[in-house]
Amino acid sequence: MSRRYRFGGLRTQPRMHGPDVWQFRWLDGGRSRSVIIGTVEQYPEKADAVRAVEYLRSNINAGHPQEQFHPVTVGALIDRFLAEYAPRHCRKSTQRVYESLFTTHIRPRWGGELVRQVKTMAVDDWLGSYPHSRQVKAHVKRLLHTLFTAALKWEMVEKNPIDLIRQSGKRLKKPQPLTPVQSKALIAQLSEPYKTMVVVIGCWGLPVSELMGLQ
């Protein structure tokens, strides 16, 4: 007899000190197990906590015949990507860049969407009207493609919806470099650690993402 799909239950739990917490509970072989998801300050609404527990529920039911019938959001896919894919395929500095791009650009718009319902035209239209530079949009597009490549590997989708999207990162305007006098004037106005950061970028020509990865 096959085991049932474990939905689990989510409820708030009071603490002696600090805000209440969200506790997720489920049965494992007849034994009750639980884990703290976060505080009610982190997840003010139950819907927020439900989305946060998606990846955990998916892991608990891994290999279950019904797992394929339970829709997964892009937010849960991102959580799995950061927990399983990124540590195996990316450097630490790259992982930090990915986390920043997910938090700032991708989760706010796509986190609540179901993975199987993300369509090429919807993403293309969003990128086209997104109020950021071409370079930022190119980074976001590449990360979305990598994210859905992982989803394809995990058999969550049948094709990558980002395959047909073209997003150039080429500048429309030629950047205007600072003169030595302007550079000195800028550096003189900065405090540490920003002064050293600007000096390193100016001397070595590093992009900000690589600068932030330096130890």
N, C-alpha and C positions, 0 to 999 in steps of 0.2 A: 504494500500500500504506500503510495507516494505521499510525502509530507505536503501539508498545505502551504500555500503562499503566505509568507509572514509580513503582514502589513504593519504590525506593531502599533503602539499607541503613543501619543504625545500629550504631555500635560505639564503644568507649571508646578514647581516644587519650591516651597519657602526655605529661606536660609536664616540662620541666626544673625548673620551680618551680611550686608550688601543686598543687592536686588534679587528677586526670585529668579530661578533658572528654569529652562525648558529641559525636561527629561524624556528621553525616548526609551520605551520598554517593549520587549518582544520575548516570545518563547523560543527556546533553543533546546530541542530534545526533552521537552517537558519542564525545563528549568527556566525561570524568569531571569532575564538579563536586562540591563539598562545602561544608558550612557547619557552624560550631560551634553547637550548641544550648544548651549550658550545662555546668556542672561536675557531677561525681558527687555533690557536696555539695548542689547544687540539686535534682538528680533522683537520689536514692539507688537507686531501682529502675529497670530498663529500661522497665517499663510506664509510669513517670512520664515518661521521655524520649520514649517513643512518643506519648503524648498531647500532649506539647509540640510535636512535629513535624507534627501533623495539619494545621494550617493551612498550613504550608509545602508539604506534599505536595499539598494541594488546589490551591494556586496553581500548582504545577509542572504539574499535570494539567488545568488550567482549559480547558474546551472539549472535553476528551476524551470520546468517546461512552460510555465505561465509568464516567465519574466519578459518574453518578447511581446506580450500583450499589454504590458504596463508602460505607457508613454514616459519618455525621459525628456526633461527640459535641457536647454542649452546650458543652464547654470549647473546642473548635475554633471553634464558632459565636461564642463570646464573643471569641476572639482576632481573628476576622475583623471582628466588630462594632467593636472598639476600633481596629483598623487602618484600616478603610475607611469605616464608617458614622459613627462618632462625630466624627472630625475634620471631616467635611463638614456635619454637622447640629447640632453642639453647641459651646457655648463651652468654653474651657479649664477653667473652674471646674466646669462640668457634667461634663466628661470625668473630672475627678478624683473627683467624687462617684460617678460610675458605676463607676470602677475600684475604689473602696472597697467599694461595695455588692456587686460581683461577687466580690471577694476574701473578704469577711467572711461573706456570706450565701448567694450563689448557687452559686459554684464548689464549696464543700465538699459540698453536697447533690446538685447536678445536673450538675456538670462531667463526670462519667464516663458519664452517661446518653446514649443515642442521641437525636438531635434528633427523629426520627420516632416515638420511643416515649414522648415526654413527653405524658401524658394530663391532661385537665382535672381529673378527680377526684383524681388523685395530688397535683397542685399545690395544689388547694383544701384537701385534708386536711392537707398539710404546713403551709400557711400557718395553718390553724386551730389547729394544735397547736404552732406555732413559738413558743418562749419569749421573745418580744420585744414591744415596745409596738405598739399599733395603727398609730401613725405610721410606725414602721420597716417593718412588714409592708405598709402601703400603698405605701411607696416601692419595696419589693422587687417587689411585684405590678406596679406601673407599669413598672418597668424590664424585667421579664420580658415584659410585653406588647410593649414597644418592641423588645426583642431578637427576639421571634418575628415581629414585623411585618417586620423586616429579613430574617429567614429566609424569610418568605413572598415577599418581593420577589426574593430570590435563588433561588426555586423549590426550596427545601429541604423545605418542607412545603406541604400543600394548604390548610390552615386554621390559624388562630392558636388554640392550645389555651387561651390565657388569656382569650379573648373573654368567656366565660360566668362568669368568676370575679368575685365582688364582695368587695371588701375596703375597708371604711370606715376612714379615718384620723381620724375624730372621736374626741376624748377621751371616756372614760367618766366621768372625774372632772374637775371644774373645777380648774384650777391655782391654787395659793395664792401670790399675789405677795408678794415681800419688802417689808417696810416700809423707809423711808429709813434708819432706825437699823440694821436687819438688813443692808441693802446695804453700808453703810459698814463694819460689822464684818466682813463677808465680804471686801471689797476689801482691808482692812487686813491680812488673813492671807495674801494672795496675793503671789507674786513675778512679775516680768516674764518672758515677755510675757503671762501669764495675767491679770494685773491690768488691763492695757489692753484685752484681749479682753472681759473681763467688763464693763468700763466702756462699751465700744462697744455691746455687746449691750443693756445696761441703758438707755442713752440713745436708741438707735435702734430697738430691738426687732427686731434682725436674727436670723433663724434661724442656727444654727451653720454650715450648709452655705454660706450667703452670706458669713458672716464669714470662713470659711477661704479664700474666693475673692478677698478683698480684697488689693490690692497696696500 
